[in-house]
Amino acid sequence: MHDGSGRILVQNLSKNFGPVSAVRDLSFAVHPGVVTGFLGPNGSGKTTTLRMVLGLVNPTSGAATVNGVPFHRLRNPATVVGAVLEAQSFHPSRTARNHLRCYSAAMNVPDQQVDHALDLVGLSNAADRGAGGFSLGMRQRLALATALLGDPQVLILDEPANGLDPEGIAWLRGFLKSFAASGRTVLVSSHLLREMEHTVDHVVIVSRGQCVYNGDLDQLRAQQRSRVLVQAGDPTALVNGLQAAGLAVELVPDGRIAVTGSDSRSVAELALQAGVAVYGMQEEQVDLERLFFQLTSGQYVGGRFPPSGGPQPPGPGGWGPPGGGANPYEQHGGFGGGA
């Protein structure tokens, strides 16, 4: 018997597809009352994990439960968990209302829920239109309406903002927050990192099938300090002056100096004391996207586009311009290489 908590619990979950390890010893919990973001690069194991939570894929080891039991042991699971894992296919000539009526009959929920779900996702005016004429964003809304038919306690969404216009994304953000605020559970995966920063309260970040961060978003931001980016006339002199003041500095690829642990005014004063001209200064705030790339860097790293004219055939010195020269491609050691 499920405990009614609305909690999703993933414990030491692993999944192998032949020699490929898609998920490795993954553990996390999703609690009601907050929006939990499940983030990671493509191929990091997010969708496979969600499929195991929903009983669509059997784990190699470990377990996933909803309300304290595996998904297949939930009674009438559509009234406990609403899920959208990918853009659904709809019968092109069937109206949105009739599509939902088919599902409501299968779920044994009253037809009144159909109109309520259409109203929730903003499709009331399109209820009697054939789904075949819907845009991608409207199909996303109809898929969400299907998930909401059973008035579920738990909502699991995989890339729900795909195809939504800015107004639709703003609506989705508000909807998920209000759904969680009602005491329900929301787990949403996405690669739209900047949007998730304004939507989620708690984040689980995965890379190569493993958890690299599990905690509150504010705590993650607190672990990273903002920095000041400076374009200086004499970078060497400015670096020496900043280091003498006890500040951490590094050079970024565009030639600017990144200063950590200070603000723009203090950096400007140190530049003035060092007699260094400053041509530009930017205070960079910590955002989810930069933190995400720092945590997941190197899973899929490609080379730079070759110089104009394309790569040259192998010459005496190997692959590169005749007579030697720099390799037009950076060497990363294949997928998973890099820093």
Phi, psi and omega per residue, in radians:
M1 nan 2.295 -3.113
H2 -1.288 2.727 -3.003
D3 -1.572 -0.083 3.088
G4 1.276 0.195 -3.060
S5 -1.300 -0.447 -3.035
G6 1.367 0.130 -3.089
R7 -1.536 2.426 2.980
I8 -1.774 2.261 -3.121
L9 -2.213 2.126 3.082
V10 -1.951 2.136 -3.052
Q11 -2.211 1.985 3.037
N12 0.848 0.775 -3.047
L13 -1.416 2.286 3.088
S14 -2.393 2.572 3.068
K15 -2.537 2.164 3.068
N16 -1.952 2.356 2.976
F17 -1.928 1.636 -3.028
G18 1.084 -2.236 -3.130
P19 -1.393 -0.118 -3.066
V20 -1.598 2.188 3.090
S21 -1.662 1.756 -3.071
A22 -1.394 -0.670 3.128
V23 -2.352 2.357 -3.050
R24 -2.279 1.897 3.001
D25 0.857 0.909 -3.059
L26 -1.596 2.292 3.118
S27 -2.407 2.322 3.015
F28 -2.950 2.879 3.104
A29 -2.222 2.528 3.091
V30 -2.085 2.127 -3.026
H31 -1.877 2.672 3.079
P32 -1.200 2.737 3.074
G33 1.610 -0.136 3.119
V34 -2.354 2.742 3.015
V35 -1.657 2.070 -3.129
T36 -1.790 2.176 3.087
G37 -1.626 2.341 3.121
F38 -1.972 1.781 -2.932
L39 -2.026 2.602 3.092
G40 3.000 2.752 3.098
P41 -1.097 2.856 3.014
N42 -1.018 2.365 -3.136
G43 1.502 0.145 -3.102
S44 -1.529 -0.091 3.093
G45 1.832 0.137 -3.089
K46 -1.104 -0.959 -3.069
T47 -1.147 -0.653 3.090
T48 -1.069 -0.706 3.106
T49 -1.099 -0.806 3.140
L50 -1.087 -0.656 3.107
R51 -1.143 -0.610 3.083
M52 -1.226 -0.663 3.087
V53 -1.050 -0.654 -3.091
L54 -1.570 0.132 3.080
G55 1.279 0.274 -3.138
L56 -1.529 -0.355 3.099
V57 -2.318 2.333 3.107
N58 -1.460 2.268 3.138
P59 -1.241 2.655 3.005
T60 -1.225 -0.669 3.057
S61 -2.731 2.891 -3.113
G62 1.494 -3.042 -3.076
A63 -2.635 2.714 3.038
A64 -2.340 2.332 -3.111
T65 -2.301 2.675 3.000
V66 -2.193 2.242 -3.056
N67 0.982 0.549 3.039
G68 1.501 -0.006 -3.128
V69 -2.363 2.744 3.021
P70 -1.050 2.671 -3.053
F71 -0.953 -0.709 -3.047
H72 -1.190 -0.212 3.129
R73 -1.681 0.010 3.074
L74 -1.299 2.398 3.044
R75 -1.418 2.272 -3.094
N76 0.769 1.165 -2.982
P77 -1.011 -0.443 -3.127
A78 -1.151 -0.340 3.071
T79 -1.559 -0.071 3.091
V80 -1.885 -0.772 -3.080
V81 -2.203 2.208 2.954
G82 -1.871 2.294 -3.038
A83 -2.431 2.497 2.976
V84 -2.325 1.938 -3.100
L85 -1.705 -0.446 3.137
E86 -2.812 2.887 3.117
A87 -1.021 2.161 -3.054
Q88 -1.462 2.758 3.002
S89 -1.636 2.368 -3.140
F90 -2.130 2.588 3.051
H91 -1.070 2.125 -2.973
P92 -1.088 -0.525 -3.103
S93 -1.679 -0.061 -3.140
R94 -1.497 2.325 -3.136
T95 -1.230 2.836 3.115
A96 -1.055 -0.710 -3.132
R97 -1.122 -0.781 -3.132
N98 -1.206 -0.574 3.052
H99 -1.029 -0.825 -3.125
L100 -1.213 -0.541 3.103
R101 -1.121 -0.642 3.085
C102 -1.049 -0.763 -3.132
Y103 -1.240 -0.675 -3.125
S104 -1.113 -0.613 3.092
A105 -1.144 -0.719 3.138
A106 -1.177 -0.559 -3.133
M107 -1.487 -0.214 -3.088
N108 1.109 0.774 3.059
V109 -2.006 2.661 -3.076
P110 -1.149 2.664 -3.126
D111 -1.098 -0.404 3.119
Q112 -1.040 -0.463 3.129
Q113 -1.144 -0.462 -3.141
V114 -1.092 -0.920 -3.133
D115 -1.126 -0.605 3.117
H116 -1.134 -0.759 -3.138
A117 -1.158 -0.708 3.106
L118 -1.084 -0.688 3.121
D119 -1.175 -0.692 -3.135
L120 -1.038 -0.687 -3.058
V121 -1.690 0.086 3.065
G122 1.362 0.495 -3.130
L123 -1.958 0.244 -3.105
S124 -1.009 -0.705 -3.108
N125 -1.264 -0.274 3.137
A126 -1.923 0.248 -3.019
A127 -1.060 -0.531 -3.068
D128 -1.842 0.300 3.045
R129 -1.647 2.596 3.079
G130 -1.175 2.375 -3.099
A131 -1.146 -0.352 3.131
G132 -1.114 -0.371 3.125
G133 -1.689 0.131 -3.122
F134 -1.360 2.554 2.983
S135 -1.290 2.981 3.114
L136 -1.038 -0.724 3.138
G137 -1.121 -0.673 3.109
M138 -1.210 -0.608 3.080
R139 -1.157 -0.629 3.074
Q140 -1.097 -0.718 3.121
R141 -1.143 -0.691 3.135
L142 -1.175 -0.652 3.078
A143 -1.110 -0.696 3.105
L144 -1.155 -0.683 3.089
A145 -1.045 -0.685 3.102
T146 -1.065 -0.737 3.141
A147 -1.162 -0.479 -3.070
L148 -1.563 -0.116 -3.055
L149 -0.965 -0.720 -3.073
G150 -1.459 0.174 -3.086
D151 0.882 0.995 -2.975
P152 -1.259 2.770 3.062
Q153 -1.478 -0.464 -3.060
V154 -2.190 2.394 3.110
L155 -2.155 2.170 3.132
I156 -2.126 2.074 -3.046
L157 -2.251 2.332 3.115
D158 -1.930 1.961 -3.141
E159 0.931 0.971 -3.042
P160 -1.247 -0.323 -3.077
A161 -1.550 -0.036 3.121
N162 -1.003 2.214 3.082
G163 1.499 -0.134 3.134
L164 -1.433 2.465 3.053
D165 -1.388 3.019 -3.099
P166 -0.954 -0.669 3.109
E167 -1.136 -0.697 3.124
G168 -1.154 -0.659 3.122
I169 -1.160 -0.717 3.099
A170 -1.109 -0.708 3.095
W171 -1.089 -0.782 -3.123
L172 -1.063 -0.722 3.130
R173 -1.029 -0.839 3.132
G174 -1.136 -0.667 -3.138
F175 -1.114 -0.813 -3.113
L176 -1.113 -0.688 3.128
K177 -1.136 -0.735 -3.132
S178 -1.224 -0.617 3.096
F179 -1.076 -0.787 3.123
A180 -1.191 -0.660 -3.114
A181 -1.125 -0.357 3.105
S182 -1.400 0.083 3.114
G183 1.640 0.239 -3.133
R184 -1.776 3.032 -3.011
T185 -1.866 2.330 3.122
V186 -2.258 2.164 3.008
L187 -2.160 2.062 -3.056
V188 -2.291 2.222 3.077
S189 -1.778 2.580 -3.122
S190 -2.910 2.709 2.973
H191 -1.869 0.015 3.071
L192 -1.419 1.417 -2.923
L193 -1.164 -0.712 -3.125
R194 -1.151 -0.633 3.093
E195 -1.180 -0.706 -3.129
M196 -1.110 -0.523 -3.139
E197 -1.066 -0.508 -3.130
H198 -1.696 0.058 -3.046
T199 -2.034 -0.726 -2.953
V200 -1.638 2.722 3.043
D201 -1.834 -0.579 -3.056
H202 -2.254 2.497 -3.131
V203 -2.252 2.478 2.953
V204 -2.091 2.016 -3.101
I205 -1.909 2.247 -3.128
V206 -2.106 2.604 3.061
S207 -2.577 2.294 -3.100
R208 0.970 0.625 3.086
G209 1.358 0.094 -3.116
Q210 -2.112 2.654 3.109
C211 -1.361 2.212 3.083
V212 -1.914 -0.245 3.020
Y213 -2.791 2.436 3.099
N214 -2.549 1.831 -3.111
G215 3.060 -3.053 3.130
D216 -1.199 2.564 -3.140
L217 -1.121 -0.694 -3.140
D218 -1.117 -0.636 3.101
Q219 -1.162 -0.633 3.103
L220 -1.144 -0.762 3.111
R221 -1.091 -0.661 -3.084
A222 -1.147 -0.432 3.128
Q223 -1.318 -0.268 -3.098
Q224 -2.004 2.301 -3.111
R225 -1.688 2.520 3.078
S226 -1.195 2.873 -3.122
R227 -2.475 2.788 3.123
V228 -1.897 2.230 3.113
L229 -1.752 2.202 -3.021
V230 -2.187 2.300 2.986
Q231 -1.793 1.916 -2.986
A232 -1.956 2.633 3.086
G233 -1.223 -0.596 3.113
D234 -2.260 1.475 -3.063
P235 -0.994 -0.677 -3.093
T236 -1.102 -0.799 -3.141
A237 -1.115 -0.686 -3.136
L238 -1.203 -0.714 3.106
V239 -1.033 -0.764 3.136
N240 -1.068 -0.737 -3.134
G241 -1.179 -0.680 3.136
L242 -1.198 -0.742 3.126
Q243 -1.161 -0.604 3.100
A244 -1.121 -0.470 3.109
A245 -1.515 0.058 3.080
G246 1.480 0.309 -3.126
L247 -1.651 2.589 3.082
A248 -1.521 2.260 -3.113
V249 -2.309 2.712 3.035
E250 -2.672 2.701 3.081
L251 -1.604 2.317 3.092
V252 -1.692 2.818 -3.018
P253 -0.990 -0.480 -3.112
D254 -1.467 0.113 3.075
G255 1.662 -0.142 3.122
R256 -1.378 2.878 3.108
I257 -1.801 2.252 3.086
A258 -1.748 2.150 -3.090
V259 -1.984 2.137 -3.126
T260 -1.859 2.455 3.072
G261 1.544 0.379 3.120
S262 -2.599 3.112 3.076
D263 -2.117 3.052 -3.043
S264 -1.075 -0.723 -3.093
R265 -1.111 -0.772 -3.127
S266 -1.141 -0.703 3.121
V267 -1.121 -0.721 3.123
A268 -1.082 -0.710 3.125
E269 -1.132 -0.697 3.107
L270 -1.167 -0.640 3.097
A271 -1.134 -0.684 3.115
L272 -1.123 -0.744 3.118
Q273 -1.113 -0.595 -3.139
A274 -1.444 -0.094 -3.136
G275 1.210 0.559 -3.097
V276 -1.865 2.261 3.090
A277 -1.275 2.395 3.105
V278 -1.987 2.162 -3.097
Y279 -1.733 -0.209 3.124
G280 -3.011 2.571 -3.140
M281 -2.599 2.374 -3.125
Q282 -2.433 2.237 3.077
E283 -1.596 1.983 -3.043
E284 -1.664 2.084 3.127
Q285 -1.513 2.618 3.122
V286 -1.225 2.249 3.034
D287 -2.245 2.899 -3.055
L288 -1.094 -0.613 -3.079
E289 -1.108 -0.789 -3.136
R290 -1.160 -0.704 3.102
L291 -1.101 -0.702 3.130
F292 -1.045 -0.830 -3.126
F293 -1.136 -0.601 3.102
Q294 -1.147 -0.679 -3.090
L295 -1.348 -0.523 -3.030
T296 -1.957 0.137 -3.053
S297 -1.025 2.382 3.024
G298 1.751 -0.078 -3.139
Q299 -1.181 -0.850 3.090
Y300 -2.307 1.782 -3.086
V301 -2.087 2.214 3.118
G302 -1.909 3.026 3.108
G303 -1.511 3.001 3.072
R304 -1.373 2.757 3.088
F305 -1.148 2.433 -3.089
P306 -1.166 2.807 3.115
P307 -1.043 2.874 -3.132
S308 -1.000 2.450 -3.075
G309 1.746 -0.227 3.076
G310 1.379 3.005 3.130
P311 -1.174 2.540 -3.139
Q312 -1.582 2.680 3.082
P313 -1.137 2.755 -3.117
P314 -0.993 2.303 3.062
G315 -1.881 -2.894 -3.113
P316 -1.047 -0.510 -3.100
G317 -1.638 0.254 -3.117
G318 1.743 -2.819 -3.082
W319 -1.283 2.043 -3.127
G320 2.787 -3.056 3.129
P321 -1.094 2.547 3.115
P322 -0.932 2.404 3.124
G323 1.458 0.281 3.136
G324 1.621 -2.978 -3.123
G325 2.112 3.094 -3.063
A326 -1.267 2.493 3.060
N327 -1.165 2.234 -3.126
P328 -1.209 -0.234 3.113
Y329 -1.974 2.411 2.999
E330 -1.312 2.482 3.137
Q331 -1.600 2.140 -3.101
H332 -2.105 -0.050 3.131
G333 1.332 0.389 3.075
G334 1.436 -3.015 -3.141
F335 -1.017 2.374 3.113
G336 1.581 -0.077 3.122
G337 -1.437 -2.910 3.135
G338 1.544 3.124 -3.084
A339 -1.260 nan nan
